[in-house]
Amino acid sequence: MYITIQKKDLGTYAHMAARFSAKQHTTLPALGSIVIVAGADGIRFRATNLEIGIDCTVPGEIRSEGVVAVPSKIFEEFISSLGGEGTVTLERKGEVLSVNSGKVRSTLKTVPYEDFPTLPFPPKGADSLTLPAATFKGLVDAVLPSASVSTVRPELASVYLYTEGGMMTAVATDSFRLAEKRASIANARDFSALIPAKNAGDLVSALRDDADVTLASAEHQLALYQGGTVVTTRVVSASYPDYRQIIPKESVASATILRKDFEQALKKISVFADAFQKVRVSFETKKKIFSLFAKNPDVGEATEDIPAALTGEQAEVSFNFRYLQGALPALSAESIVITASGTGRATTVRGVGDSSFLYIVMPMNQ
Amino acid sequence: MDRSNPKELWEHILTQIELSVSPANFNTWFTQSSIARIEDGIIYIGVPSQFYRDWFLKKFHSLLLKIVRTVSVEFRNIEYVIVKDERRKPRETKVDRATTEMPLDEYYINKSDNLNPRYTFDSFVVGSFNELAFTAAKAALERPGIVYNPLFVYGDTGRGKTHLTQAIGNQFKKQYPNRKVFYLTSEKFAVDYTDSIGAGTANRFKEKYRQYDLLIMDDIHFLSKKEKSQEELFHLFNALYDNNKQIVFSSDRNPALIPDIAERLRSRFAMGMTVDIGEPDSESRAAILKRKAGLHGLVLSDDAVEYLANSVPGSIRELEGVLNSIVCQAQLKGGVPDLADIKQSLRTLARPSKAVSVKQVVTKVAEFYGIDEESIYEKTRRREVVRPRQVIMYLLREDFNVSYPTIGTKLGGRDHTTVIHSCEKVKRDILSDQGLLDEIQKIRTLVG
């Protein structure tokens, strides 16, 4: 194998593929490697950790065809350190790959590529769904932080995606808070999938914002096609709870505040939060005050009033402040509405004039 | 080695494989796999994902076949299935005990069969009132489609019909993993039918329901007067019945008493086994309470259970509702609630949840105070109208659980904050004003 690739391209694709190979030391070296294939359909990089996989076309020139597998971490690190303009030649010489660029000459030990598995890519078909990649990434990114980190319940350690009524909806919850993001899409076919949360970030990282992505799913697998790149992930085959039943219908107290004010106050007050990370939120309708309060017997206490428009009754609810903070990155509106629905019940956070994002957070027991 | 024992067979295969593949390959591909089952000479190997399935097929299939054939020529083939494996399941790591959890568990529904996995025979409390239905359900499962077909379960709402019929579905799935179950309500069936007519896919509709080995149709009485849907069900019934597919129906009354049902359908409902679930006696109610409280991790004292079983009127569902509130309060306060706590919370909970129209309440209250009904809806602040209006709001909120905004809209487009204010005012006033309290009690008897 003898190929030439622009340094910039090589860097981009090596970085992209490396995310899909096994990060920890694995027993099978092929899983910790990038497989470089130079063949009839161009230069392709492949990598997998058996959870996710990638197969991408890399622009370049093939002088002679062949296959080689190199340890992904070392390869990526070396390539990214080359810097500057120009081309890189990759040539296989027996058990080593020689990588040359300008005055840099190196040889890299290869690993047996025969052990590299075939990647399950469900084929594109009539029931595939195509949408702008930016929309898809926006959906996933908005809810991903709310997914459960524990995989005891695999469906909650996932991002749930489904289409309904011309909209695609992404949902994630760890049962303490829940995020839902909706976007309208053209040609919304029936689609639903549970993407493991730990895979979702890597998957969308391989997508470019300025093109469409096609989602092709099979019973246990989902593939995303974009240009010459295909990525795939295992999907969770479990049922997702009918989470809409959780969305509170009643409101006890509601406050409209500036997102910025809330974010800053939360940052200050949470310094004083106790071991349970508790922050108390007060809706003092009569005094027209919305305030945050935290107290830690070992540290002290702090409170801050935030200018707010209040409706409803007097209410006090305590939260783990991290769950409140979790709502903020996905809220793009300048003003937000926080609505409490009573003791022990869920509280919602929404952006004013933005119906696409909903965040639900559960209160603390005491 | 017992070659029909999946575990022993897999052990044998592993020792053979280990000799043929590198340790790295062995550890990567084989340690997370096992034989899921052996059926008709086909060995089903359970693997974690499609990555594994594809690679097994490509790389190890012929090797595995060779190994199993040396064990026995009876093994015709090997297939690979993606399974969840309990061994791969991580140990529970609770992250946050201080925050209340969302009651998500109650909202799991399996999309392919509509069953809620929470409803099982294990969680079904059997008492004298439902013993017959329970036994019939078990018997029907032993020889589905043959002994009791159809199985018709009836009883008042909230007595566990849905639990029992769904438990049949879940048990059926467990007992016969290759057969298909479907659960739906008769309403859903009717809607589905009308939709399919509208979309011109009536044939697909017919095929869809005919493929099931067990069809459970809940609340069949909702089909009354829906003639077209009844006819469709009649044909579906015959198709399933002739092929010995099990059918389970539930209804709130005996098939003979369902109004406006075609006679030919009625006779078919009753041709298998008809069982009723009666009124639960107080021992059964106590047993149910204990079981449900246990599911929430709450151990109630015997006298508390007895008190609840006897003093909460109505169905099991209402009983469960009361229990849920008690559990919620126990979590808030910490500790186990005793009899006094429960009595206290029952007092706050005891609200007749009867549906009533706003208009009805307005009429009765206006009548009681001797004022014009229309003036309630007007924007007048005359004293003789203000009080009755506040009382109406209070009653709607306290006794009938109508939401604040709804009350506001129904009473002449008032802001919900006004409603909240009124309710709070009445609540405060009755504490000091015995006359007002008496008036409200009288109105309650009028409205109730």
Interface residues (C-beta under 8 A of the other chain):
Chain A: T26 T27 L28 P29 L31 T48 L50 E51 G53 D115 P117 T118 L119 P120 V149 S150 T151 V152 P154 L156 T173 D174 S175 F176 L178 S192 A218 E219 H220 Q221 R234 S237 S239 Y240 P241 D242 Y243 Q245 I246 K249 E250 F276 K278 T311 G312 E313 F319 N320 Y323 T343 G344 A346 I360 M362 P363 M364 N365 Q366
Chain B: S22 P23 A24 N25 N27 T28 P48 S49 Q50 F51 Y52 R53 D54 W55 K58 K59 I82 K84 K89 P90 R91 E92 T93 V95 D96 A98 T99 T100 E101 M102 P103 L104 D105 E106 Y107 Y108 I109 N110 K111 C328 Q331 L332 G334 S403 Y404 H416 T417 I420 E424
